[in-house]
């Protein structure tokens, strides 16, 4: 076990004692080390130089991880876990990746701040207006150029599925991904529903600052197209008659076929 992997193991052990909710969720992620000389990672448009998640894996850049204190490593691991718990990966589909990451970091850092978890001084400023991540994303988009220039090096911790990590494809390995112990990983990733179930099972340990955010993330969404189709089919009649529906206005005559 190298220094980076050992650092994470120590941080995980401390989290079990001091941050049990975060630690429990962290156990569901597969750790993937990214070494210094990883050519595939360095060739990416935005290489992973800190830590990142895609909902199934937690990627950690070894030179960065080795230089962390235990407390800071715990904070960053908690930060990454929150992205998964709040479903930031699936909720970010179709959005500008960098701007979405900035909005997500503002939300996550606000929760960590409320929970008294250490934040580094150069982190993305936490949201103190109690907005949803979608509202923050809309705000960030209004000043996109300024935000990209200011935070482009920091907002890299939420990876889209398929962005170098789809179906077991991880940076730094052209064949199969390997976990930190060198073993092969299976290709079955965690889905959005998996994370909803995981978080639901851990509600008893959940920090109070998380309640509103988890409920918002897991609230059922209404398919407006389906609702509209049902409304139209109920109100708009076709120009054909059918004996399956008797006319309400004229007895013993066929009604309109909807």
N, C-alpha and C positions, 0 to 999 in steps of 0.2 A: 504494500500500500504506500503510494507516494505521499508527499507532504500535503497536496491539495485535497486528496481523498480523506486523509487523516483529519484535516481541518474540518471537513464537513461532518465526519463521524462524531467528532467532539461536540460540534455545534448541535447536531441532532440529539445527542444525549442530554445536553443542557436544556434543549427545547422541551424534551419530555417532562422535565421537572418544572420549568418556569413558564412554558408556553405550550401546554398539552394539546390545545385545539389545533394550533398550527403544525405541531409535530405529527399529529395523527394524520392530517391531510398530506403532509410531506411524504409519508411512508407509501403513498399510492403513486408517487412519481418515480420514474426510472432515471437514475443519475447517469449522465453521459459526459465523460471528460473530453475536453478539447485541448490538446497539447499546444505548446508554443509554435511548433513547426508544422501545424496543420495547414497544408497548402490549400485544401478545399475551402476551409473556413476563411482564410485570408483573401481568397479570390472572390468571395461574395461582395456584393455591393455594400452591404452593411454587415461586416463580420462580427461575430459574437466575441466581445472582449471583456465581458463581465459574466453575467448569468442570464439565462433566458428559459422560457417555458413554451410548450406548444400544446399543453393540455394533457400530454402523456409523458413527455420527457422533461427533465431539468438539465439543461446544458450548462456546464461551468468551465470557464477558461482557466486552465491551471495556473498560469503566472499571476492572474488577478486573485484567485482564491488563496494562493499561498501567502499573499501579503496581508490578508485580513486578520483582524483580531477575532476572538471567539464571539464577542458581543456583536460586532459588525456583521460577521458571517450569519449569525442567528437572525439579525434584522433583515438581511438581504434574502435569506431563505423564506422568512415569513412574508416578505414582499412578493416573492415569486408565487408562493402558495395562494396568496390572495387573488392573484390574477386568475388562477384556475377556479377557486371557490366562487368568484363573481362572474365566471363564464366569459371572461374578456376575449378569449380566442374565438369562440363561435359568434359572439355578439359583434365582433369587429369585421366580419366578412363583408366585402364590398366597400369598405372605407379605406381612406388613405392610411397606410400602415404606420407611418411615422407620427402623424397627427393623432391617430387613435391611441398609439402607445403613450403619447404625452398626456392625453386626457385620462387614460387608465392609471398612469403613475400619479397624477394629481389626486385621483380618488383613493388609491391604495395608500399613498403617503398620509392622507388625511386620517384614514382609519388607524394606521400605525401610531400617528401622533396622538390621537384621542386615547389610544390604549397604552400610552406611555412607553412605546417601543422606540429605541434610539434611531434617529435618522441622521445620516451624514450631512454636513453643511452644504455640500454641492449637489444635493439631490433636487429633483424637480419639485417646485414649490407645491405644498399640499393645498387642496381646495378647502377653504374655510367658509364657503357660502352654502354648504350642504346641498350641492347639486348632484344630479345623476350623471353618470359617465357620458350618456348621450348628450345631455345639456352642455357638459364641459367640451365635448367634441365639437359641438356647434360653435361654441365660443372660440375654440382654438382655430377652427377653420376660417373664422373672420379675420384673423391675424396670422395666417398660415406662414407667410414668408418670415415674419419676425420670430415665430415659434420654432420653425425649422432651423433657423440660423442660431438660435439660442440653445436649443436642446438636442440637436441632431446627434451628438455624441453620447448622450445619456439615455434617450428613449429607445432602447433596443431589446427590451426584455420580454416582449410578447410576440411570439412567432406565429404567423399564420400556418395552419396545416397545409403542407405542400411547399412551404418555403424552406426547402432543404431538410424537411423532417417528416415527410409524408410516408405512410406505410413502412415505418421502420427505417427510413432513409435519414441518416444523421450526418452532420458535418464531419468530415475527416475519415470517412470509411466508404470506399467505393463499392464494397460488397455487402456486408451485413453490419448493423450496429452492434456494439458491444457495451456492456455495462462496465462500471469502474473495476470490476473484478476480472474482466476479460471474457466473460461468458456471453454467448449470443442472446439477443433479446428476441421475443416473438413479435410478430407484426400487428398484434391486436392492440389498438389504441383505446384510450378512454374517451367515451362520447360525452356529449352534453348531458344526457340523461344519467350517465354514470356519476358525473360530478354532482348532479342534483341529489342523487341517492346518498352519495358519500357525505355531503354536507348535512343532509337531513338526519343521518344517523349520529352526527356529532353535535347536534343542537344543544345538548346539555352542557357541553364544554365551551360553547361559543361565547366570545366576548360581547358585551352588551352593545359596543359600538358597531358590531356587525349586523345586528338584527334587521335594521331597515334596508341595508344594502343587499343582504341575502334574500329578503322577501321580494325586493324589486327585481333582482336578477332571476328569481325562480317563479315569478308571477306568470301564469299562463298567458300566452299572447293570442289575440283573436285574429283569425284570418279574415281580413275585410273583404276579400274577393268572394269567399264562401258565403259570408253574411249577405253581401250584395246580391249574389246569385239566388239565394233563398228568398230574399225580399222581392226580387223581380219575378221569379217564378210564381210567387203567391199573388202578386198584384196584376201582372201583365198577362192577358189572355191571348191565346193563339186564334187563328181564324178558322179553326175546325171544331166540329162538334163531336161529342163522344157520348155513347149510352152508358159508359162507366160513371158518368157524373150527370145526374138528373138536374135539369134546370130548376133553379129556385123561383124564378119569376113565372114560368109557365109549366104547370104540372104535366107530367107524362111526356115531356119533350126532352131531347138530349141537351146537356149543358155544354158550355165551352170547354175545349180541351186546352188545359194550361200548359 
